[in-house]
Every structure is written in C-alpha cells, then in structure tokens.
Amino acid sequence: MLSLHRFFPLLLLAIVLLAWFDPTPLVALEAAALPILTIALFAIGLHLRTNDAKRLVRKPKALLLGIILQWLPSYGMKCRRLRNI
C-alpha cells in the first residue's frame, strides 16, 4: 500500500528544489509557513514518549549535535552578512 510518509522526503526535496530555482509559486504560501511548522512540530511532540526523554538524558550527543548543526549555519551566515556591511 502506498502511503504519504514513505514518499514525504522526496516530496520535500521536490519542494525545496522548486523554491531554490523558482520561488515565485511558493511566495503565496509564505503567510502559512508558521502555522504549518507549528502544527508539524506539535504533532511530532505528541509522538514523544518518556523513554525518548530518558534516552536523551543518558546519551545527549545526538541532541547536542543536532542543535549545533541547526544553529551553526545561521550563525555563520549572520557573521558573514555583518562582515560585508
């Protein structure tokens, strides 16, 4: 049986490529980005269990690596932008 969750990464990649090469079709969705992300993150949070929290306390490397990889590029772009001013 075909289901969306199996093809979601490919769908996401297609949308990212579309936005990279021609963002004009997606500009109309800009106002909906925050509510969509809020709902998606809330849904992900609903699936977390106490065992997941315990695993993060026991092995925090994955969490720290994820935080660093998320914030490092944006910090680098900010520093680069400030340097070019």
LOVEXNU-599985 format. One record per residue: x, y, z of N, C-alpha, C in turn; residue number from 1; chain; residue in one letter. Coordinates in Angstrom, 1 decimal, always signed. Each point is the difference from the previous one (the first is absolute). Last residue first. Layout:
<r n_east="X" n_north="Y" n_up="Z" ca_east="X" ca_north="Y" ca_up="Z" c_east="X" c_north="Y" c_up="Z" num="NUM" chaine="A" residu="A"/>
...
REM end
This chain:
<r n_east="+28.9" n_north="+44.3" n_up="+5.6" ca_east="-0.7" ca_north="+1.3" ca_up="+0.1" c_east="+1.0" c_north="+1.2" c_up="+0.0" num="85" chaine="A" residu="I"/>
<r n_east="+1.0" n_north="-4.9" n_up="+0.0" ca_east="-0.2" ca_north="+0.7" ca_up="-1.3" c_east="-0.6" c_north="+1.3" c_up="+0.1" num="84" chaine="A" residu="N"/>
<r n_east="+0.5" n_north="-2.8" n_up="+3.8" ca_east="+1.4" ca_north="+0.4" ca_up="-0.5" c_east="-0.1" c_north="+0.7" c_up="-1.3" num="83" chaine="A" residu="R"/>
<r n_east="-4.0" n_north="-1.7" n_up="+2.0" ca_east="+0.5" ca_north="+1.1" ca_up="+0.8" c_east="+1.4" c_north="+0.5" c_up="-0.5" num="82" chaine="A" residu="L"/>
<r n_east="-1.9" n_north="-3.9" n_up="-1.9" ca_east="-0.8" ca_north="+1.2" ca_up="-0.4" c_east="+0.5" c_north="+1.2" c_up="+0.7" num="81" chaine="A" residu="R"/>
<r n_east="+1.9" n_north="-4.1" n_up="+1.2" ca_east="+0.4" ca_north="+0.4" ca_up="-1.4" c_east="-0.7" c_north="+1.2" c_up="-0.4" num="80" chaine="A" residu="R"/>
<r n_east="-1.3" n_north="-1.9" n_up="+4.1" ca_east="+1.4" ca_north="+0.6" ca_up="+0.1" c_east="+0.5" c_north="+0.5" c_up="-1.4" num="79" chaine="A" residu="C"/>
<r n_east="-4.1" n_north="-2.4" n_up="+0.1" ca_east="-0.2" ca_north="+1.3" ca_up="+0.6" c_east="+1.4" c_north="+0.7" c_up="+0.2" num="78" chaine="A" residu="K"/>
<r n_east="-0.1" n_north="-4.3" n_up="-1.7" ca_east="-0.5" ca_north="+0.9" ca_up="-1.0" c_east="-0.2" c_north="+1.4" c_up="+0.6" num="77" chaine="A" residu="M"/>
<r n_east="+1.4" n_north="-3.5" n_up="+2.9" ca_east="+1.1" ca_north="+0.4" ca_up="-1.0" c_east="-0.5" c_north="+0.9" c_up="-1.0" num="76" chaine="A" residu="G"/>
<r n_east="-3.1" n_north="-1.6" n_up="+3.1" ca_east="+1.0" ca_north="+0.9" ca_up="+0.7" c_east="+1.1" c_north="+0.4" c_up="-1.0" num="75" chaine="A" residu="Y"/>
<r n_east="-3.1" n_north="-3.2" n_up="-1.5" ca_east="-0.7" ca_north="+1.3" ca_up="+0.1" c_east="+1.0" c_north="+1.0" c_up="+0.7" num="74" chaine="A" residu="S"/>
<r n_east="+1.5" n_north="-4.5" n_up="-0.3" ca_east="-0.1" ca_north="+0.7" ca_up="-1.3" c_east="-0.7" c_north="+1.4" c_up="+0.0" num="73" chaine="A" residu="P"/>
<r n_east="+0.3" n_north="-2.6" n_up="+4.1" ca_east="+1.3" ca_north="+0.4" ca_up="-0.5" c_east="-0.1" c_north="+0.7" c_up="-1.4" num="72" chaine="A" residu="L"/>
<r n_east="-3.7" n_north="-2.1" n_up="+2.5" ca_east="+0.3" ca_north="+1.4" ca_up="+0.3" c_east="+1.3" c_north="+0.5" c_up="-0.6" num="71" chaine="A" residu="W"/>
<r n_east="-1.6" n_north="-4.6" n_up="-0.5" ca_east="-1.1" ca_north="+0.8" ca_up="-0.3" c_east="+0.4" c_north="+1.5" c_up="+0.1" num="70" chaine="A" residu="Q"/>
<r n_east="+3.0" n_north="-3.5" n_up="+1.3" ca_east="-0.2" ca_north="+0.0" ca_up="-1.5" c_east="-1.2" c_north="+0.9" c_up="-0.4" num="69" chaine="A" residu="L"/>
<r n_east="+0.8" n_north="-0.5" n_up="+4.6" ca_east="+1.1" ca_north="+0.7" ca_up="-0.6" c_east="-0.1" c_north="+0.0" c_up="-1.5" num="68" chaine="A" residu="I"/>
<r n_east="-3.2" n_north="-2.3" n_up="+2.4" ca_east="-0.1" ca_north="+1.4" ca_up="+0.3" c_east="+1.1" c_north="+0.7" c_up="-0.6" num="67" chaine="A" residu="I"/>
<r n_east="+0.0" n_north="-4.6" n_up="-0.4" ca_east="-1.1" ca_north="+0.5" ca_up="-0.7" c_east="-0.1" c_north="+1.5" c_up="+0.2" num="66" chaine="A" residu="G"/>
<r n_east="+3.2" n_north="-2.4" n_up="+2.5" ca_east="+0.4" ca_north="+0.1" ca_up="-1.4" c_east="-1.1" c_north="+0.6" c_up="-0.8" num="65" chaine="A" residu="L"/>
<r n_east="-1.0" n_north="-0.8" n_up="+4.5" ca_east="+1.0" ca_north="+1.1" ca_up="-0.1" c_east="+0.4" c_north="+0.1" c_up="-1.5" num="64" chaine="A" residu="L"/>
<r n_east="-2.8" n_north="-3.6" n_up="+1.0" ca_east="-0.7" ca_north="+1.3" ca_up="+0.2" c_east="+0.9" c_north="+1.2" c_up="-0.2" num="63" chaine="A" residu="L"/>
<r n_east="+1.9" n_north="-4.3" n_up="-0.1" ca_east="-0.9" ca_north="+0.2" ca_up="-1.2" c_east="-0.7" c_north="+1.3" c_up="+0.1" num="62" chaine="A" residu="A"/>
<r n_east="+2.6" n_north="-1.4" n_up="+3.7" ca_east="+0.8" ca_north="+0.3" ca_up="-1.1" c_east="-0.8" c_north="+0.4" c_up="-1.2" num="61" chaine="A" residu="K"/>
<r n_east="-1.3" n_north="-1.6" n_up="+4.6" ca_east="-0.4" ca_north="+1.3" ca_up="-0.5" c_east="+0.8" c_north="+0.4" c_up="-1.3" num="60" chaine="A" residu="P"/>
<r n_east="-1.5" n_north="-4.3" n_up="+3.1" ca_east="+0.9" ca_north="+0.2" ca_up="-1.1" c_east="-0.3" c_north="+1.3" c_up="-0.7" num="59" chaine="A" residu="K"/>
<r n_east="-2.3" n_north="-1.2" n_up="+4.0" ca_east="+1.1" ca_north="-0.9" ca_up="+0.1" c_east="+1.1" c_north="+0.2" c_up="-1.1" num="58" chaine="A" residu="R"/>
<r n_east="-4.0" n_north="+2.6" n_up="+0.1" ca_east="+0.8" ca_north="+0.3" ca_up="+1.2" c_east="+1.2" c_north="-0.9" c_up="+0.1" num="57" chaine="A" residu="V"/>
<r n_east="-3.0" n_north="-0.7" n_up="-3.5" ca_east="+0.7" ca_north="+1.3" ca_up="-0.2" c_east="+0.8" c_north="+0.3" c_up="+1.2" num="56" chaine="A" residu="L"/>
<r n_east="-2.8" n_north="-3.7" n_up="+0.3" ca_east="+1.1" ca_north="-0.3" ca_up="-0.9" c_east="+0.8" c_north="+1.3" c_up="-0.3" num="55" chaine="A" residu="R"/>
<r n_east="-4.0" n_north="+0.4" n_up="+2.5" ca_east="+1.1" ca_north="-0.8" ca_up="+0.8" c_east="+1.2" c_north="-0.2" c_up="-0.9" num="54" chaine="A" residu="K"/>
<r n_east="-3.8" n_north="+1.8" n_up="-2.1" ca_east="+0.7" ca_north="+1.0" ca_up="+0.9" c_east="+1.1" c_north="-0.6" c_up="+0.8" num="53" chaine="A" residu="A"/>
<r n_east="-2.6" n_north="-2.9" n_up="-2.6" ca_east="+0.8" ca_north="+0.9" ca_up="-0.9" c_east="+0.7" c_north="+1.1" c_up="+0.8" num="52" chaine="A" residu="D"/>
<r n_east="-3.1" n_north="-2.9" n_up="+2.2" ca_east="+1.3" ca_north="-0.7" ca_up="-0.4" c_east="+0.9" c_north="+0.8" c_up="-0.9" num="51" chaine="A" residu="N"/>
<r n_east="-4.4" n_north="+1.5" n_up="+1.2" ca_east="+1.0" ca_north="+0.2" ca_up="+1.0" c_east="+1.3" c_north="-0.7" c_up="-0.2" num="50" chaine="A" residu="T"/>
<r n_east="-2.7" n_north="+1.5" n_up="-4.3" ca_east="-0.4" ca_north="-0.8" ca_up="+1.2" c_east="+1.1" c_north="+0.3" c_up="+1.1" num="49" chaine="A" residu="R"/>
<r n_east="-2.1" n_north="+2.3" n_up="-5.0" ca_east="+1.1" ca_north="-0.2" ca_up="+0.9" c_east="-0.5" c_north="-0.7" c_up="+1.3" num="48" chaine="A" residu="L"/>
<r n_east="-2.8" n_north="+1.6" n_up="-3.7" ca_east="+0.5" ca_north="-1.4" ca_up="-0.1" c_east="+1.2" c_north="-0.3" c_up="+0.9" num="47" chaine="A" residu="H"/>
<r n_east="-2.1" n_north="+4.4" n_up="-0.4" ca_east="-1.0" ca_north="-0.9" ca_up="+0.6" c_east="+0.5" c_north="-1.5" c_up="-0.1" num="46" chaine="A" residu="L"/>
<r n_east="+2.6" n_north="+3.5" n_up="-1.9" ca_east="+0.0" ca_north="+0.0" ca_up="+1.4" c_east="-0.9" c_north="-0.9" c_up="+0.6" num="45" chaine="A" residu="G"/>
<r n_east="-0.2" n_north="+0.8" n_up="-4.6" ca_east="+1.2" ca_north="-0.8" ca_up="+0.3" c_east="+0.1" c_north="-0.1" c_up="+1.5" num="44" chaine="A" residu="I"/>
<r n_east="-3.4" n_north="+2.7" n_up="-1.5" ca_east="-0.3" ca_north="-1.4" ca_up="-0.3" c_east="+1.2" c_north="-0.9" c_up="+0.3" num="43" chaine="A" residu="A"/>
<r n_east="+0.6" n_north="+4.6" n_up="+0.4" ca_east="-0.9" ca_north="-0.4" ca_up="+1.0" c_east="-0.3" c_north="-1.5" c_up="-0.2" num="42" chaine="A" residu="F"/>
<r n_east="+2.4" n_north="+2.1" n_up="-3.3" ca_east="+0.8" ca_north="-0.2" ca_up="+1.2" c_east="-0.8" c_north="-0.5" c_up="+1.1" num="41" chaine="A" residu="L"/>
<r n_east="-2.3" n_north="+1.1" n_up="-4.0" ca_east="+0.9" ca_north="-1.1" ca_up="-0.2" c_east="+0.8" c_north="-0.3" c_up="+1.3" num="40" chaine="A" residu="A"/>
<r n_east="-2.8" n_north="+3.8" n_up="+0.0" ca_east="-0.7" ca_north="-1.2" ca_up="+0.0" c_east="+0.8" c_north="-1.2" c_up="-0.1" num="39" chaine="A" residu="I"/>
<r n_east="+2.1" n_north="+4.2" n_up="-0.5" ca_east="-0.5" ca_north="-0.2" ca_up="+1.4" c_east="-0.8" c_north="-1.3" c_up="+0.1" num="38" chaine="A" residu="T"/>
<r n_east="+1.5" n_north="+1.3" n_up="-4.3" ca_east="+1.1" ca_north="-0.5" ca_up="+0.8" c_east="-0.4" c_north="-0.2" c_up="+1.5" num="37" chaine="A" residu="L"/>
<r n_east="-3.2" n_north="+1.9" n_up="-2.9" ca_east="+0.3" ca_north="-1.4" ca_up="-0.4" c_east="+1.1" c_north="-0.6" c_up="+0.8" num="36" chaine="A" residu="I"/>
<r n_east="-1.2" n_north="+4.6" n_up="+0.7" ca_east="-1.0" ca_north="-0.9" ca_up="+0.5" c_east="+0.3" c_north="-1.5" c_up="-0.4" num="35" chaine="A" residu="P"/>
<r n_east="+3.0" n_north="+3.3" n_up="-1.7" ca_east="+0.1" ca_north="-0.1" ca_up="+1.5" c_east="-1.1" c_north="-0.9" c_up="+0.5" num="34" chaine="A" residu="L"/>
<r n_east="+0.0" n_north="+0.9" n_up="-4.7" ca_east="+1.2" ca_north="-0.7" ca_up="+0.4" c_east="+0.0" c_north="-0.2" c_up="+1.5" num="33" chaine="A" residu="A"/>
<r n_east="-3.1" n_north="+2.5" n_up="-2.9" ca_east="-0.5" ca_north="-1.2" ca_up="+0.6" c_east="+1.2" c_north="-0.8" c_up="+0.6" num="32" chaine="A" residu="A"/>
<r n_east="+0.5" n_north="+4.1" n_up="-2.4" ca_east="-0.7" ca_north="+0.3" ca_up="+1.2" c_east="-0.5" c_north="-1.3" c_up="+0.8" num="31" chaine="A" residu="A"/>
<r n_east="+2.3" n_north="-0.2" n_up="-4.2" ca_east="+0.9" ca_north="+0.5" ca_up="+1.0" c_east="-0.8" c_north="+0.2" c_up="+1.3" num="30" chaine="A" residu="E"/>
<r n_east="-1.5" n_north="-1.6" n_up="-4.5" ca_east="-0.1" ca_north="-0.8" ca_up="+1.2" c_east="+0.8" c_north="+0.5" c_up="+1.1" num="29" chaine="A" residu="L"/>
<r n_east="+0.0" n_north="+2.0" n_up="-4.4" ca_east="-1.3" ca_north="+0.2" ca_up="+0.6" c_east="-0.2" c_north="-0.9" c_up="+1.3" num="28" chaine="A" residu="A"/>
<r n_east="+4.0" n_north="-0.2" n_up="-2.6" ca_east="+0.0" ca_north="+1.2" ca_up="+0.8" c_east="-1.4" c_north="+0.2" c_up="+0.6" num="27" chaine="A" residu="V"/>
<r n_east="+1.5" n_north="-3.6" n_up="-3.0" ca_east="-0.1" ca_north="-0.3" ca_up="+1.4" c_east="-0.1" c_north="+1.3" c_up="+0.9" num="26" chaine="A" residu="L"/>
<r n_east="+0.7" n_north="-0.1" n_up="-4.9" ca_east="-1.3" ca_north="-0.7" ca_up="+0.3" c_east="-0.2" c_north="-0.2" c_up="+1.5" num="25" chaine="A" residu="P"/>
<r n_east="+4.1" n_north="+2.2" n_up="-1.5" ca_east="-1.2" ca_north="+0.8" ca_up="-0.2" c_east="-1.3" c_north="-0.8" c_up="+0.3" num="24" chaine="A" residu="T"/>
<r n_east="+4.9" n_north="-1.4" n_up="+0.0" ca_east="-0.8" ca_north="+0.1" ca_up="+1.2" c_east="-1.3" c_north="+0.7" c_up="-0.2" num="23" chaine="A" residu="P"/>
<r n_east="+3.8" n_north="-2.8" n_up="-2.7" ca_east="-1.0" ca_north="+0.9" ca_up="-0.4" c_east="-1.0" c_north="+0.2" c_up="+1.2" num="22" chaine="A" residu="D"/>
<r n_east="+4.2" n_north="-2.5" n_up="+0.4" ca_east="+0.1" ca_north="+0.4" ca_up="-1.4" c_east="-1.0" c_north="+1.1" c_up="-0.4" num="21" chaine="A" residu="F"/>
<r n_east="+0.0" n_north="-1.9" n_up="+4.5" ca_east="+1.4" ca_north="+0.4" ca_up="-0.3" c_east="+0.1" c_north="+0.7" c_up="-1.4" num="20" chaine="A" residu="W"/>
<r n_east="-4.1" n_north="-2.1" n_up="+1.5" ca_east="+0.3" ca_north="+1.3" ca_up="+0.7" c_east="+1.4" c_north="+0.6" c_up="-0.3" num="19" chaine="A" residu="A"/>
<r n_east="-1.1" n_north="-4.3" n_up="-1.7" ca_east="-0.9" ca_north="+1.0" ca_up="-0.6" c_east="+0.3" c_north="+1.4" c_up="+0.6" num="18" chaine="A" residu="L"/>
<r n_east="+2.1" n_north="-3.6" n_up="+2.0" ca_east="+0.6" ca_north="+0.3" ca_up="-1.3" c_east="-0.8" c_north="+1.0" c_up="-0.7" num="17" chaine="A" residu="L"/>
<r n_east="-1.8" n_north="-1.6" n_up="+4.0" ca_east="+1.3" ca_north="+0.8" ca_up="+0.3" c_east="+0.6" c_north="+0.4" c_up="-1.3" num="16" chaine="A" residu="V"/>
<r n_east="-3.7" n_north="-2.9" n_up="-0.2" ca_east="-0.4" ca_north="+1.4" ca_up="+0.3" c_east="+1.2" c_north="+0.9" c_up="+0.3" num="15" chaine="A" residu="I"/>
<r n_east="+0.8" n_north="-4.6" n_up="-0.9" ca_east="-0.5" ca_north="+0.7" ca_up="-1.2" c_east="-0.4" c_north="+1.4" c_up="+0.3" num="14" chaine="A" residu="A"/>
<r n_east="+1.4" n_north="-2.7" n_up="+3.6" ca_east="+1.1" ca_north="+0.4" ca_up="-0.8" c_east="-0.5" c_north="+0.7" c_up="-1.3" num="13" chaine="A" residu="L"/>
<r n_east="-3.3" n_north="-1.7" n_up="+2.9" ca_east="+0.7" ca_north="+1.1" ca_up="+0.6" c_east="+1.2" c_north="+0.5" c_up="-0.9" num="12" chaine="A" residu="L"/>
<r n_east="-2.2" n_north="-3.9" n_up="-1.3" ca_east="-0.9" ca_north="+1.1" ca_up="-0.1" c_east="+0.7" c_north="+1.3" c_up="+0.5" num="11" chaine="A" residu="L"/>
<r n_east="+2.1" n_north="-4.0" n_up="+0.8" ca_east="+0.1" ca_north="+0.3" ca_up="-1.4" c_east="-0.8" c_north="+1.2" c_up="-0.3" num="10" chaine="A" residu="L"/>
<r n_east="-0.2" n_north="-1.8" n_up="+4.3" ca_east="+1.3" ca_north="+0.6" ca_up="-0.2" c_east="+0.1" c_north="+0.5" c_up="-1.5" num="9" chaine="A" residu="P"/>
<r n_east="-4.0" n_north="-2.3" n_up="+1.2" ca_east="+0.1" ca_north="+1.3" ca_up="+0.5" c_east="+1.4" c_north="+0.6" c_up="-0.2" num="8" chaine="A" residu="F"/>
<r n_east="-2.0" n_north="-4.5" n_up="-1.0" ca_east="+0.5" ca_north="+0.9" ca_up="-1.0" c_east="+0.2" c_north="+1.4" c_up="+0.4" num="7" chaine="A" residu="F"/>
<r n_east="-1.6" n_north="-3.5" n_up="+3.0" ca_east="+1.1" ca_north="-0.6" ca_up="-0.7" c_east="+0.6" c_north="+0.9" c_up="-1.1" num="6" chaine="A" residu="R"/>
<r n_east="-3.9" n_north="+1.3" n_up="+2.5" ca_east="+1.2" ca_north="+0.0" ca_up="+0.8" c_east="+1.2" c_north="-0.6" c_up="-0.6" num="5" chaine="A" residu="H"/>
<r n_east="-4.4" n_north="-0.1" n_up="-2.0" ca_east="+0.7" ca_north="+1.3" ca_up="-0.2" c_east="+1.3" c_north="+0.0" c_up="+0.8" num="4" chaine="A" residu="L"/>
<r n_east="-2.1" n_north="-4.6" n_up="-2.0" ca_east="-0.3" ca_north="+1.0" ca_up="+1.0" c_east="+0.9" c_north="+1.2" c_up="-0.1" num="3" chaine="A" residu="S"/>
<r n_east="-1.7" n_north="-5.0" n_up="-2.6" ca_east="+0.7" ca_north="+1.2" ca_up="+0.0" c_east="-0.5" c_north="+1.0" c_up="+1.1" num="2" chaine="A" residu="L"/>
<r n_east="+0.0" n_north="-5.6" n_up="-0.2" ca_east="-0.8" ca_north="+1.2" ca_up="+0.0" c_east="+0.9" c_north="+1.3" c_up="+0.0" num="1" chaine="A" residu="M"/>
REM end
